[in-house]
Amino acid sequence: MITSDCLTENLKLTIMKKLIRLIPIGVLILIFSACNSNTESSTETKEVAANSSGQEAVQDDESQKDVVKIAVGSKDHTTLVAALKQAEYVDDLSNAGPFTVFAPTNDAFNKLPAGTVDGLMKDDKKADLQNILEYHVAVGVYKTENMHDGQKINMANLGDITLSVKDGKVMVNGVANIVASLPAANGIIHVVDAVLLPPAKN
């Protein structure tokens, strides 16, 4: 004979089993809702920053940095960053690209004749500075492992650079060695130990 106590116990067990099955679903729903809310909030914050000050103003510590942010974070490229700002090219190189940037170090700029850098940083020399900087940027991604001896690359100022490859080392125009390569969110940076001077335009 089934007593009322047995029925009550069976009913309790049935309810408990159903609740246990529902708990994981509830937890998943809560986690998904929280993640979705955080993602939307993060996306909105980045969009507001981008709309107010351009792509370079977007604060994003998780994603890979673009070529400008990498240069800004390097103590060896302060002269290059200053030149990019003077030439008003920071926004351009913060865009999607992809770009290959040959980035001269501070020491590379110091090898130029005395007064050259200071002269190029004057407002009336902006066009000359832009021409030199454009000669360090190519559209597309050129990795050192794909470079070959005698290869020519057309740069942003429409001039060509010539690569020479020997024993796995790459030299540009016979004057600048690629000493390091850094992948970026919008391309690649090749650190070079000399400034590339564009040939005179005809």
Legacy VTK file of the C-alpha trace (Angstrom):
# vtk DataFile Version 3.0
C-alpha trace
ASCII
DATASET POLYDATA
POINTS 202 float
0.000 0.000 0.000
1.351 3.428 -1.049
1.143 5.958 1.728
0.687 9.689 1.327
4.233 10.162 2.647
5.578 8.033 -0.202
3.605 10.038 -2.727
4.941 13.276 -1.257
8.523 11.974 -1.390
8.081 10.825 -5.020
6.643 14.207 -5.948
9.557 15.980 -4.310
12.074 13.781 -6.139
10.374 14.456 -9.484
10.413 18.229 -8.919
14.072 18.146 -7.806
15.100 16.211 -10.922
13.362 18.740 -13.167
14.998 21.650 -11.341
18.463 20.067 -11.633
17.952 19.713 -15.393
16.899 23.341 -15.716
19.750 24.872 -13.663
22.492 24.448 -16.338
20.233 26.015 -18.972
19.545 28.987 -16.708
23.238 29.437 -15.996
24.083 29.350 -19.702
21.398 31.937 -20.453
22.791 34.241 -17.751
26.386 33.856 -19.008
25.365 34.467 -22.625
23.363 37.556 -21.668
26.268 38.996 -19.678
28.805 38.339 -22.461
26.504 39.791 -25.087
25.936 42.896 -22.985
29.679 43.400 -22.424
30.435 42.919 -26.135
27.811 45.448 -27.158
29.083 47.941 -24.586
32.712 47.457 -25.708
31.761 47.803 -29.385
29.783 50.973 -28.703
32.724 52.494 -26.789
35.143 51.767 -29.649
32.706 53.136 -32.250
32.279 56.384 -30.310
36.059 56.784 -30.013
36.571 56.071 -33.710
33.878 58.540 -34.755
35.251 61.331 -32.572
38.992 61.179 -33.330
39.686 58.734 -36.142
40.900 55.146 -36.110
44.094 55.871 -34.147
42.008 56.989 -31.137
40.343 53.600 -30.648
41.489 52.138 -27.341
41.987 48.401 -27.762
44.571 46.640 -25.610
43.539 43.141 -26.704
43.892 43.229 -30.485
47.137 43.421 -32.411
48.362 47.008 -32.789
48.484 48.800 -36.147
51.737 50.112 -37.642
51.354 53.554 -36.045
50.689 52.195 -32.546
53.728 49.914 -32.838
55.925 52.851 -33.878
54.533 55.049 -31.100
55.351 52.334 -28.572
58.985 52.067 -29.733
61.640 54.231 -28.067
63.810 53.743 -31.173
61.291 55.389 -33.525
60.469 58.724 -31.879
61.887 60.683 -34.834
59.787 58.677 -37.300
56.635 59.239 -35.221
57.355 62.981 -35.036
57.830 63.041 -38.817
54.545 61.178 -39.388
52.734 63.710 -37.205
54.344 66.665 -38.984
53.426 65.171 -42.368
49.869 64.477 -41.109
50.128 60.785 -41.993
49.150 59.271 -38.639
45.503 58.794 -39.663
46.457 57.358 -43.056
48.693 54.651 -41.589
46.087 53.819 -38.928
43.651 52.705 -41.630
43.029 49.115 -42.691
45.859 48.970 -45.235
47.493 46.546 -45.633
50.833 48.392 -45.528
54.473 47.443 -45.553
56.424 50.124 -43.692
60.205 50.381 -43.767
60.754 52.143 -40.458
64.098 53.934 -39.935
65.349 54.027 -36.353
66.391 57.229 -34.594
70.015 56.264 -35.291
69.167 55.970 -38.989
67.864 59.553 -39.020
70.975 60.664 -37.131
73.128 59.405 -40.017
71.674 62.074 -42.294
73.691 65.276 -42.745
73.396 67.668 -39.800
70.268 69.809 -39.932
68.456 67.594 -42.465
65.766 66.333 -40.085
65.186 69.763 -38.520
64.880 71.282 -41.986
62.329 68.673 -43.099
60.206 69.307 -40.003
59.493 72.898 -41.062
56.064 73.670 -42.472
57.409 74.875 -45.826
59.178 71.500 -46.300
56.086 69.363 -45.629
55.839 68.188 -49.252
59.472 67.013 -49.186
58.909 65.222 -45.890
55.774 63.546 -47.228
57.666 62.386 -50.322
60.397 60.790 -48.174
57.892 59.098 -45.856
55.860 57.810 -48.798
59.069 56.239 -50.119
59.071 54.084 -46.970
55.521 52.738 -47.416
54.153 50.169 -49.853
50.573 48.981 -50.210
50.411 45.255 -49.506
52.310 42.943 -47.182
55.869 42.037 -48.183
57.401 39.516 -45.787
61.162 38.954 -45.743
60.772 35.219 -46.424
59.089 36.080 -49.747
61.619 38.733 -50.812
64.167 37.859 -53.485
67.351 39.348 -54.845
66.730 42.113 -57.377
63.046 42.472 -56.465
61.524 45.907 -56.972
58.653 47.223 -54.879
56.609 50.244 -55.910
56.174 52.633 -53.019
53.430 55.114 -52.104
55.279 58.005 -53.801
55.328 55.872 -57.005
59.107 55.379 -56.798
60.639 51.884 -56.661
62.945 50.393 -54.076
65.272 47.507 -54.962
65.949 44.607 -52.637
69.101 42.545 -52.408
69.079 39.244 -50.532
72.217 37.473 -49.392
72.523 34.698 -46.805
68.945 35.368 -45.718
69.622 39.045 -45.001
67.719 41.735 -46.865
69.113 45.113 -47.864
67.081 47.945 -49.396
68.586 50.107 -52.142
72.030 48.882 -51.126
72.029 51.163 -48.067
69.478 49.992 -45.478
69.492 46.629 -43.731
66.258 45.096 -42.453
67.208 44.425 -38.835
63.798 43.273 -37.550
60.269 42.636 -38.796
57.116 43.159 -36.773
53.626 42.021 -37.830
50.882 44.598 -37.335
47.095 44.554 -37.448
47.170 46.400 -40.776
50.384 45.102 -42.327
54.023 44.671 -41.393
56.893 46.874 -40.219
60.477 46.264 -41.304
62.907 48.126 -39.050
65.761 49.545 -41.160
69.077 51.093 -40.146
69.132 53.851 -42.775
66.711 56.382 -44.224
65.621 55.678 -47.795
66.008 58.780 -49.952
63.797 58.785 -53.036
65.429 59.387 -56.397
64.838 62.802 -57.918
61.659 62.953 -59.959
62.068 63.725 -63.644
LINES 1 203
202 0 1 2 3 4 5 6 7 8 9 10 11 12 13 14 15 16 17 18 19 20 21 22 23 24 25 26 27 28 29 30 31 32 33 34 35 36 37 38 39 40 41 42 43 44 45 46 47 48 49 50 51 52 53 54 55 56 57 58 59 60 61 62 63 64 65 66 67 68 69 70 71 72 73 74 75 76 77 78 79 80 81 82 83 84 85 86 87 88 89 90 91 92 93 94 95 96 97 98 99 100 101 102 103 104 105 106 107 108 109 110 111 112 113 114 115 116 117 118 119 120 121 122 123 124 125 126 127 128 129 130 131 132 133 134 135 136 137 138 139 140 141 142 143 144 145 146 147 148 149 150 151 152 153 154 155 156 157 158 159 160 161 162 163 164 165 166 167 168 169 170 171 172 173 174 175 176 177 178 179 180 181 182 183 184 185 186 187 188 189 190 191 192 193 194 195 196 197 198 199 200 201
